[in-house]
Every structure is written in C-alpha cells, then in structure tokens.
Amino acid sequence: QVQLVESGGGSVQAGESLRLSCVVSGRAATATRMAWYRQAPGKQRDLVAWITRGSGYAEYVDSVKGRFTISRYDNTVYLEMANLEPEDTAVYYCNTYPGALDFWGQGTQVTVSS
C-alpha cells in the first residue's frame, strides 16, 4: 500500500520561507527518484523538483532555482522554500519521478500573499 503524507504548508507573506515534508511508505519508499509537484488554482499539476536516492542529485524547474531546495532523509522528502512569491501559491504534492504513481496524497496548501 502506498502512502504519501504531505505537511508543512501555510499562509505566508512574499519573501518568507516554508519547509514542506512528505512521509513516504509502501511501494513509493523504494523509488529511486522522488519529486515535489504543485497545482495552482485552475491549472494542471506541474513538477517543481526531484531528487535521486543515494547520490542526492537534484533538479529544479527554472522558476524555483536558487529559492527551493529538495532533500531526502530515510522515508521523508523535504522541500525548503525561501523567498516565496505569490506565484508559488499552490497545493504541493510529492510523488515518484519520472512517472508519478496513480495514487496521490492530500497535498499541502501554500498561500503566498504580496
């Protein structure tokens, strides 16, 4: 059974920081790569960043480079978000990469006001 439990979201002002966590269990816990995705209101779900188990190699989409940091420790995947912008407002999810599992967690809402 797959479980993906995201937490750490909240409402912040532009320029502030948040740290998201995702506890992974079941089949997803053995995945080589894990990622954070986000879905803004009225938009599709998009990739934000991914990380490789072991090496810690990570990639980011251009819009978050230099502001977000993805990390993984045991079965928890983190997303450190700094200097947040209103455009970062979305529900954030974690899942495997590439090719997310059919199952998605409940996500965690991040709201950034200007």
C-alpha positions as CSV (number, residue, x, y, z in Angstrom):
1,Q,0.0,0.0,0.0
2,V,1.3,3.4,-1.0
3,Q,1.1,6.3,1.4
4,L,2.2,9.9,0.7
5,V,1.6,12.3,3.5
6,E,2.5,15.9,2.9
7,S,2.6,18.6,5.5
8,G,4.1,22.0,6.4
9,G,2.1,24.3,4.2
10,G,0.6,27.6,5.3
11,S,-0.1,31.2,4.6
12,V,2.9,33.5,4.4
13,Q,3.9,36.9,3.1
14,A,6.1,37.2,0.0
15,G,9.7,36.8,0.9
16,E,9.1,34.4,3.7
17,S,10.0,30.7,3.9
18,L,8.3,27.4,4.5
19,R,9.5,23.8,4.8
20,L,7.4,21.0,3.4
21,S,7.6,17.4,4.4
22,C,6.4,14.2,2.8
23,V,6.4,10.9,4.5
24,V,6.6,8.1,2.0
25,S,5.7,4.5,2.7
26,G,4.8,1.4,0.7
27,R,6.0,0.9,-2.9
28,A,7.0,4.6,-3.2
29,A,9.5,4.2,-0.4
30,T,11.8,2.2,-2.7
31,A,11.6,4.6,-5.6
32,T,15.0,5.8,-7.0
33,R,13.7,9.4,-7.5
34,M,11.1,11.4,-5.6
35,A,9.7,14.7,-6.6
36,W,7.6,17.6,-5.5
37,Y,4.8,18.8,-7.7
38,R,2.4,21.7,-7.4
39,Q,-1.0,22.6,-8.7
40,A,-2.2,26.2,-8.7
41,P,-5.9,27.0,-8.9
42,G,-7.3,26.3,-12.3
43,K,-4.0,24.9,-13.6
44,Q,-2.5,21.5,-14.2
45,R,-0.2,19.8,-11.7
46,D,3.4,20.6,-12.6
47,L,6.8,19.3,-11.5
48,V,8.8,21.5,-9.1
49,A,11.9,19.5,-8.2
50,W,13.2,15.9,-8.0
51,I,15.9,14.1,-6.1
52,T,17.8,10.8,-6.6
53,R,18.1,8.4,-3.7
54,G,21.7,7.9,-2.5
55,S,23.5,10.5,-4.6
56,G,21.2,13.3,-3.6
57,Y,21.4,14.6,-7.2
58,A,18.5,17.1,-7.7
59,E,17.0,19.1,-10.5
60,Y,14.6,22.1,-10.3
61,V,12.4,23.9,-12.6
62,D,13.7,27.4,-13.6
63,S,11.1,29.3,-11.6
64,V,12.3,27.9,-8.3
65,K,16.0,27.6,-8.9
66,G,18.0,29.3,-6.2
67,R,15.0,29.6,-3.9
68,F,13.9,26.0,-3.3
69,T,15.9,23.0,-2.0
70,I,14.8,19.4,-2.1
71,S,16.3,16.8,0.2
72,R,15.5,13.3,1.4
73,Y,16.3,11.6,4.6
74,D,15.1,8.0,5.1
75,N,11.5,7.9,4.0
76,T,10.8,11.7,4.2
77,V,11.3,14.1,1.4
78,Y,11.6,17.8,2.2
79,L,11.2,21.0,0.2
80,E,12.8,24.1,1.7
81,M,11.2,27.1,0.1
82,A,12.8,30.5,0.6
83,N,11.9,34.0,-0.7
84,L,8.4,32.8,-1.6
85,E,6.5,34.7,-4.3
86,P,2.7,34.9,-4.8
87,E,3.2,32.8,-8.0
88,D,4.2,29.9,-5.7
89,T,0.7,29.7,-4.3
90,A,-0.5,26.1,-5.0
91,V,-1.2,22.8,-3.4
92,Y,2.1,20.9,-3.2
93,Y,2.3,17.1,-3.6
94,C,5.1,14.6,-3.5
95,N,5.3,11.5,-5.7
96,T,7.7,9.4,-7.6
97,Y,9.6,10.7,-10.7
98,P,9.6,10.3,-13.6
99,G,6.1,8.9,-13.9
100,A,4.1,9.6,-10.8
101,L,2.2,6.8,-9.3
102,D,-1.6,6.8,-9.8
103,F,-2.0,7.4,-6.1
104,W,-1.6,11.0,-4.8
105,G,-1.7,12.2,-1.2
106,Q,-3.9,15.0,0.0
107,G,-1.2,17.6,-0.6
108,T,-0.4,20.7,1.5
109,Q,-1.6,24.2,0.7
110,V,0.9,27.0,0.3
111,T,-0.5,30.5,0.0
112,V,1.8,33.5,-0.5
113,S,0.4,37.0,-0.3
114,S,2.1,40.1,-1.6
